Amino acid sequence: MTVTVRYFAGARAAAGRSEESLPHPGCLDELVGALRDRHGPRLGAVLEVASFLVDGLPWHDRRAPVPSGATVDILPPFAGG
């Protein structure tokens, strides 16, 4: 199975794409590690401060299993108000 990763704002710029599919990572920490390895330190820095949604729900426990086939949204901090 795979997961779909969607990048927004600064995450999109750092990854150089808006979306990609990856092999199922198990948990969010494993996905973050795979993304850092794949895209380098620029995206790694964004991932350190990003929020994550899994199938539209906030995902705070980075060790909880991510469902197979899920969509993971990476949301860096937004400026403005």
N, CA, C and O atoms as CSV, one atom per row, in Angstrom:
chain,resi,resn,atom,element,x,y,z
A,1,MET,N,N,0.833,-1.190,0.000
A,1,MET,CA,C,0.000,0.000,0.000
A,1,MET,C,C,0.878,1.254,0.000
A,1,MET,O,O,2.080,1.211,0.261
A,2,THR,N,N,0.232,2.342,-0.298
A,2,THR,CA,C,0.929,3.627,-0.343
A,2,THR,C,C,0.166,4.655,0.476
A,2,THR,O,O,-0.957,4.415,0.918
A,3,VAL,N,N,0.795,5.797,0.668
A,3,VAL,CA,C,0.138,6.984,1.200
A,3,VAL,C,C,0.378,8.112,0.209
A,3,VAL,O,O,1.384,8.124,-0.500
A,4,THR,N,N,-0.541,9.047,0.166
A,4,THR,CA,C,-0.388,10.242,-0.656
A,4,THR,C,C,0.033,11.377,0.265
A,4,THR,O,O,-0.605,11.626,1.289
A,5,VAL,N,N,1.100,12.056,-0.099
A,5,VAL,CA,C,1.584,13.201,0.671
A,5,VAL,C,C,1.305,14.451,-0.142
A,5,VAL,O,O,1.699,14.555,-1.304
A,6,ARG,N,N,0.616,15.403,0.489
A,6,ARG,CA,C,0.345,16.687,-0.166
A,6,ARG,C,C,1.088,17.777,0.595
A,6,ARG,O,O,1.022,17.861,1.822
A,7,TYR,N,N,1.794,18.605,-0.161
A,7,TYR,CA,C,2.609,19.672,0.407
A,7,TYR,C,C,1.918,21.021,0.182
A,7,TYR,O,O,1.349,21.272,-0.880
A,8,PHE,N,N,1.980,21.874,1.194
A,8,PHE,CA,C,1.384,23.198,1.098
A,8,PHE,C,C,2.417,24.266,1.420
A,8,PHE,O,O,3.310,24.057,2.241
A,9,ALA,N,N,2.284,25.424,0.757
A,9,ALA,CA,C,3.107,26.625,0.999
A,9,ALA,C,C,4.599,26.301,0.989
A,9,ALA,O,O,5.101,25.773,-0.004
A,10,GLY,N,N,5.318,26.602,2.067
A,10,GLY,CA,C,6.753,26.398,2.123
A,10,GLY,C,C,7.167,24.943,1.982
A,10,GLY,O,O,8.261,24.655,1.497
A,11,ALA,N,N,6.314,24.029,2.395
A,11,ALA,CA,C,6.616,22.601,2.218
A,11,ALA,C,C,6.634,22.253,0.730
A,11,ALA,O,O,7.480,21.482,0.275
A,12,ARG,N,N,5.695,22.826,-0.024
A,12,ARG,CA,C,5.652,22.603,-1.472
A,12,ARG,C,C,6.920,23.134,-2.134
A,12,ARG,O,O,7.499,22.476,-2.998
A,13,ALA,N,N,7.341,24.315,-1.730
A,13,ALA,CA,C,8.556,24.902,-2.299
A,13,ALA,C,C,9.786,24.053,-1.955
A,13,ALA,O,O,10.654,23.846,-2.803
A,14,ALA,N,N,9.858,23.569,-0.729
A,14,ALA,CA,C,11.018,22.777,-0.305
A,14,ALA,C,C,11.052,21.404,-0.969
A,14,ALA,O,O,12.130,20.895,-1.279
A,15,ALA,N,N,9.889,20.803,-1.191
A,15,ALA,CA,C,9.829,19.481,-1.818
A,15,ALA,C,C,9.918,19.565,-3.338
A,15,ALA,O,O,10.288,18.595,-4.000
A,16,GLY,N,N,9.577,20.729,-3.886
A,16,GLY,CA,C,9.607,20.898,-5.334
A,16,GLY,C,C,8.435,20.241,-6.045
A,16,GLY,O,O,8.498,19.962,-7.242
A,17,ARG,N,N,7.388,20.001,-5.314
A,17,ARG,CA,C,6.177,19.380,-5.880
A,17,ARG,C,C,5.019,19.618,-4.924
A,17,ARG,O,O,5.224,19.985,-3.767
A,18,SER,N,N,3.822,19.411,-5.405
A,18,SER,CA,C,2.652,19.613,-4.554
A,18,SER,C,C,2.118,18.304,-3.978
A,18,SER,O,O,1.373,18.311,-2.998
A,19,GLU,N,N,2.500,17.180,-4.588
A,19,GLU,CA,C,1.944,15.899,-4.138
A,19,GLU,C,C,2.821,14.756,-4.636
A,19,GLU,O,O,3.449,14.854,-5.690
A,20,GLU,N,N,2.857,13.676,-3.869
A,20,GLU,CA,C,3.512,12.451,-4.321
A,20,GLU,C,C,2.964,11.265,-3.537
A,20,GLU,O,O,2.398,11.426,-2.455
A,21,SER,N,N,3.139,10.084,-4.093
A,21,SER,CA,C,2.768,8.849,-3.423
A,21,SER,C,C,4.025,8.137,-2.977
A,21,SER,O,O,5.022,8.089,-3.697
A,22,LEU,N,N,3.962,7.578,-1.765
A,22,LEU,CA,C,5.101,6.870,-1.194
A,22,LEU,C,C,4.633,5.547,-0.612
A,22,LEU,O,O,3.454,5.394,-0.293
A,23,PRO,N,N,5.548,4.582,-0.469
A,23,PRO,CA,C,5.182,3.347,0.210
A,23,PRO,C,C,4.687,3.643,1.627
A,23,PRO,O,O,5.159,4.579,2.273
A,24,HIS,N,N,3.752,2.855,2.095
A,24,HIS,CA,C,3.187,3.053,3.436
A,24,HIS,C,C,4.298,3.086,4.475
A,24,HIS,O,O,5.102,2.156,4.541
A,25,PRO,N,N,4.363,4.154,5.301
A,25,PRO,CA,C,5.483,4.335,6.212
A,25,PRO,C,C,5.330,3.646,7.561
A,25,PRO,O,O,6.330,3.449,8.251
A,26,GLY,N,N,4.149,3.281,7.953
A,26,GLY,CA,C,3.923,2.772,9.299
A,26,GLY,C,C,3.392,3.884,10.193
A,26,GLY,O,O,2.214,3.890,10.550
A,27,CYS,N,N,4.269,4.832,10.557
A,27,CYS,CA,C,3.843,5.947,11.403
A,27,CYS,C,C,4.369,7.260,10.818
A,27,CYS,O,O,5.167,7.261,9.881
A,28,LEU,N,N,3.911,8.361,11.380
A,28,LEU,CA,C,4.290,9.678,10.868
A,28,LEU,C,C,5.787,9.945,11.039
A,28,LEU,O,O,6.405,10.544,10.159
A,29,ASP,N,N,6.382,9.511,12.155
A,29,ASP,CA,C,7.822,9.702,12.328
A,29,ASP,C,C,8.607,9.010,11.214
A,29,ASP,O,O,9.596,9.553,10.723
A,30,GLU,N,N,8.169,7.813,10.814
A,30,GLU,CA,C,8.848,7.102,9.727
A,30,GLU,C,C,8.662,7.825,8.392
A,30,GLU,O,O,9.582,7.881,7.577
A,31,LEU,N,N,7.478,8.372,8.177
A,31,LEU,CA,C,7.234,9.144,6.956
A,31,LEU,C,C,8.113,10.381,6.916
A,31,LEU,O,O,8.712,10.680,5.883
A,32,VAL,N,N,8.201,11.100,8.021
A,32,VAL,CA,C,9.038,12.306,8.082
A,32,VAL,C,C,10.492,11.948,7.776
A,32,VAL,O,O,11.159,12.674,7.039
A,33,GLY,N,N,10.987,10.853,8.324
A,33,GLY,CA,C,12.351,10.422,8.041
A,33,GLY,C,C,12.555,10.105,6.572
A,33,GLY,O,O,13.568,10.484,5.985
A,34,ALA,N,N,11.593,9.410,5.975
A,34,ALA,CA,C,11.691,9.069,4.548
A,34,ALA,C,C,11.668,10.323,3.681
A,34,ALA,O,O,12.398,10.410,2.694
A,35,LEU,N,N,10.831,11.295,4.045
A,35,LEU,CA,C,10.756,12.537,3.271
A,35,LEU,C,C,12.040,13.346,3.401
A,35,LEU,O,O,12.508,13.938,2.428
A,36,ARG,N,N,12.604,13.369,4.598
A,36,ARG,CA,C,13.869,14.085,4.808
A,36,ARG,C,C,14.974,13.443,3.971
A,36,ARG,O,O,15.763,14.149,3.343
A,37,ASP,N,N,15.037,12.117,3.960
A,37,ASP,CA,C,16.039,11.412,3.154
A,37,ASP,C,C,15.831,11.671,1.665
A,37,ASP,O,O,16.793,11.829,0.914
A,38,ARG,N,N,14.591,11.713,1.255
A,38,ARG,CA,C,14.256,11.848,-0.167
A,38,ARG,C,C,14.497,13.257,-0.696
A,38,ARG,O,O,14.983,13.429,-1.814
A,39,HIS,N,N,14.150,14.285,0.123
A,39,HIS,CA,C,14.167,15.668,-0.365
A,39,HIS,C,C,15.229,16.559,0.268
A,39,HIS,O,O,15.427,17.683,-0.194
A,40,GLY,N,N,15.912,16.101,1.300
A,40,GLY,CA,C,17.020,16.846,1.857
A,40,GLY,C,C,16.696,17.769,3.016
A,40,GLY,O,O,15.566,17.813,3.503
A,41,PRO,N,N,17.717,18.509,3.449
A,41,PRO,CA,C,17.599,19.317,4.661
A,41,PRO,C,C,16.627,20.487,4.561
A,41,PRO,O,O,16.078,20.910,5.578
A,42,ARG,N,N,16.405,21.012,3.382
A,42,ARG,CA,C,15.466,22.137,3.261
A,42,ARG,C,C,14.068,21.695,3.665
A,42,ARG,O,O,13.406,22.377,4.448
A,43,LEU,N,N,13.610,20.557,3.139
A,43,LEU,CA,C,12.303,20.054,3.556
A,43,LEU,C,C,12.369,19.572,5.002
A,43,LEU,O,O,11.401,19.724,5.748
A,44,GLY,N,N,13.489,18.999,5.400
A,44,GLY,CA,C,13.635,18.557,6.783
A,44,GLY,C,C,13.384,19.680,7.775
A,44,GLY,O,O,12.751,19.466,8.808
A,45,ALA,N,N,13.875,20.874,7.470
A,45,ALA,CA,C,13.661,22.028,8.349
A,45,ALA,C,C,12.176,22.393,8.424
A,45,ALA,O,O,11.676,22.748,9.492
A,46,VAL,N,N,11.481,22.307,7.307
A,46,VAL,CA,C,10.037,22.590,7.294
A,46,VAL,C,C,9.295,21.539,8.110
A,46,VAL,O,O,8.380,21.872,8.864
A,47,LEU,N,N,9.677,20.285,7.968
A,47,LEU,CA,C,8.994,19.204,8.671
A,47,LEU,C,C,9.121,19.323,10.183
A,47,LEU,O,O,8.250,18.861,10.919
A,48,GLU,N,N,10.201,19.939,10.646
A,48,GLU,CA,C,10.402,20.121,12.091
A,48,GLU,C,C,9.329,21.006,12.721
A,48,GLU,O,O,9.008,20.848,13.899
A,49,VAL,N,N,8.777,21.931,11.947
A,49,VAL,CA,C,7.817,22.893,12.502
A,49,VAL,C,C,6.414,22.741,11.903
A,49,VAL,O,O,5.505,23.496,12.250
A,50,ALA,N,N,6.243,21.783,11.020
A,50,ALA,CA,C,4.966,21.611,10.320
A,50,ALA,C,C,3.917,20.940,11.198
A,50,ALA,O,O,4.227,20.268,12.183
A,51,SER,N,N,2.670,21.148,10.804
A,51,SER,CA,C,1.536,20.396,11.342
A,51,SER,C,C,1.143,19.379,10.288
A,51,SER,O,O,1.405,19.562,9.100
A,52,PHE,N,N,0.513,18.305,10.737
A,52,PHE,CA,C,0.149,17.232,9.827
A,52,PHE,C,C,-1.324,16.888,9.975
A,52,PHE,O,O,-1.853,16.827,11.084
A,53,LEU,N,N,-1.973,16.665,8.850
A,53,LEU,CA,C,-3.329,16.135,8.814
A,53,LEU,C,C,-3.264,14.774,8.142
A,53,LEU,O,O,-2.584,14.607,7.129
A,54,VAL,N,N,-3.964,13.812,8.699
A,54,VAL,CA,C,-4.082,12.491,8.085
A,54,VAL,C,C,-5.557,12.285,7.776
A,54,VAL,O,O,-6.397,12.229,8.674
A,55,ASP,N,N,-5.848,12.176,6.504
A,55,ASP,CA,C,-7.232,12.088,6.031
A,55,ASP,C,C,-8.089,13.213,6.608
A,55,ASP,O,O,-9.238,13.006,6.999
A,56,GLY,N,N,-7.497,14.414,6.650
A,56,GLY,CA,C,-8.221,15.610,7.075
A,56,GLY,C,C,-8.287,15.836,8.576
A,56,GLY,O,O,-8.871,16.823,9.023
A,57,LEU,N,N,-7.697,14.941,9.363
A,57,LEU,CA,C,-7.738,15.073,10.823
A,57,LEU,C,C,-6.365,15.422,11.369
A,57,LEU,O,O,-5.365,14.863,10.918
A,58,PRO,N,N,-6.293,16.344,12.340
A,58,PRO,CA,C,-4.996,16.658,12.950
A,58,PRO,C,C,-4.361,15.390,13.520
A,58,PRO,O,O,-5.037,14.582,14.157
A,59,TRP,N,N,-3.075,15.226,13.289
A,59,TRP,CA,C,-2.371,14.012,13.707
A,59,TRP,C,C,-1.238,14.429,14.629
A,59,TRP,O,O,-0.178,14.852,14.167
A,60,HIS,N,N,-1.459,14.311,15.931
A,60,HIS,CA,C,-0.492,14.794,16.913
A,60,HIS,C,C,0.458,13.704,17.403
A,60,HIS,O,O,1.588,14.002,17.792
A,61,ASP,N,N,0.018,12.456,17.391
A,61,ASP,CA,C,0.845,11.348,17.854
A,61,ASP,C,C,1.647,10.818,16.673
A,61,ASP,O,O,1.135,10.054,15.854
A,62,ARG,N,N,2.897,11.228,16.594
A,62,ARG,CA,C,3.720,10.899,15.423
A,62,ARG,C,C,4.133,9.432,15.393
A,62,ARG,O,O,4.732,8.980,14.416
A,63,ARG,N,N,3.824,8.687,16.443
A,63,ARG,CA,C,4.135,7.251,16.459
A,63,ARG,C,C,2.902,6.381,16.246
A,63,ARG,O,O,3.006,5.156,16.173
A,64,ALA,N,N,1.749,7.006,16.147
A,64,ALA,CA,C,0.519,6.255,15.875
A,64,ALA,C,C,0.538,5.772,14.426
A,64,ALA,O,O,0.999,6.496,13.545
A,65,PRO,N,N,0.048,4.570,14.168
A,65,PRO,CA,C,0.044,4.055,12.794
A,65,PRO,C,C,-0.771,4.946,11.851
A,65,PRO,O,O,-1.874,5.380,12.184
A,66,VAL,N,N,-0.215,5.204,10.686
A,66,VAL,CA,C,-0.921,5.925,9.630
A,66,VAL,C,C,-1.662,4.875,8.797
A,66,VAL,O,O,-1.049,3.898,8.366
A,67,PRO,N,N,-2.957,5.051,8.564
A,67,PRO,CA,C,-3.697,4.046,7.783
A,67,PRO,C,C,-3.157,3.909,6.358
A,67,PRO,O,O,-2.773,4.897,5.732
A,68,SER,N,N,-3.132,2.695,5.867
A,68,SER,CA,C,-2.750,2.467,4.474
A,68,SER,C,C,-3.712,3.207,3.565
A,68,SER,O,O,-4.918,3.226,3.812
A,69,GLY,N,N,-3.186,3.811,2.521
A,69,GLY,CA,C,-4.010,4.546,1.572
A,69,GLY,C,C,-4.381,5.944,2.026
A,69,GLY,O,O,-5.133,6.637,1.341
A,70,ALA,N,N,-3.857,6.375,3.185
A,70,ALA,CA,C,-4.207,7.687,3.733
A,70,ALA,C,C,-3.608,8.812,2.892
A,70,ALA,O,O,-2.665,8.611,2.126
A,71,THR,N,N,-4.182,9.998,3.058
A,71,THR,CA,C,-3.623,11.237,2.523
A,71,THR,C,C,-3.068,12.023,3.692
A,71,THR,O,O,-3.781,12.305,4.655
A,72,VAL,N,N,-1.790,12.379,3.607
A,72,VAL,CA,C,-1.115,13.141,4.654
A,72,VAL,C,C,-0.825,14.533,4.109
A,72,VAL,O,O,-0.111,14.689,3.118
A,73,ASP,N,N,-1.383,15.535,4.762
A,73,ASP,CA,C,-1.151,16.929,4.387
A,73,ASP,C,C,-0.076,17.507,5.290
A,73,ASP,O,O,-0.126,17.345,6.509
A,74,ILE,N,N,0.895,18.180,4.689
A,74,ILE,CA,C,1.971,18.824,5.447
A,74,ILE,C,C,1.754,20.321,5.368
A,74,ILE,O,O,1.794,20.919,4.293
A,75,LEU,N,N,1.523,20.915,6.539
A,75,LEU,CA,C,1.166,22.332,6.652
A,75,LEU,C,C,2.212,23.073,7.465
A,75,LEU,O,O,2.232,22.960,8.691
A,76,PRO,N,N,3.083,23.831,6.806
A,76,PRO,CA,C,4.043,24.625,7.569
A,76,PRO,C,C,3.307,25.774,8.278
A,76,PRO,O,O,2.165,26.083,7.938
A,77,PRO,N,N,3.958,26.397,9.253
A,77,PRO,CA,C,3.325,27.542,9.902
A,77,PRO,C,C,3.016,28.627,8.862
A,77,PRO,O,O,3.812,28.885,7.959
A,78,PHE,N,N,1.871,29.240,9.006
A,78,PHE,CA,C,1.448,30.294,8.090
A,78,PHE,C,C,1.589,31.634,8.778
A,78,PHE,O,O,1.294,31.759,9.967
A,79,ALA,N,N,2.032,32.626,8.049
A,79,ALA,CA,C,2.133,33.985,8.571
A,79,ALA,C,C,0.883,34.758,8.157
A,79,ALA,O,O,0.169,34.366,7.234
A,80,GLY,N,N,0.642,35.827,8.834
A,80,GLY,CA,C,-0.483,36.671,8.454
A,80,GLY,C,C,-1.573,36.625,9.508
A,80,GLY,O,O,-1.387,36.077,10.595
A,81,GLY,N,N,-2.696,37.200,9.174
A,81,GLY,CA,C,-3.743,37.198,10.177
A,81,GLY,C,C,-5.003,37.772,9.716
A,81,GLY,O,O,-5.970,37.827,10.476
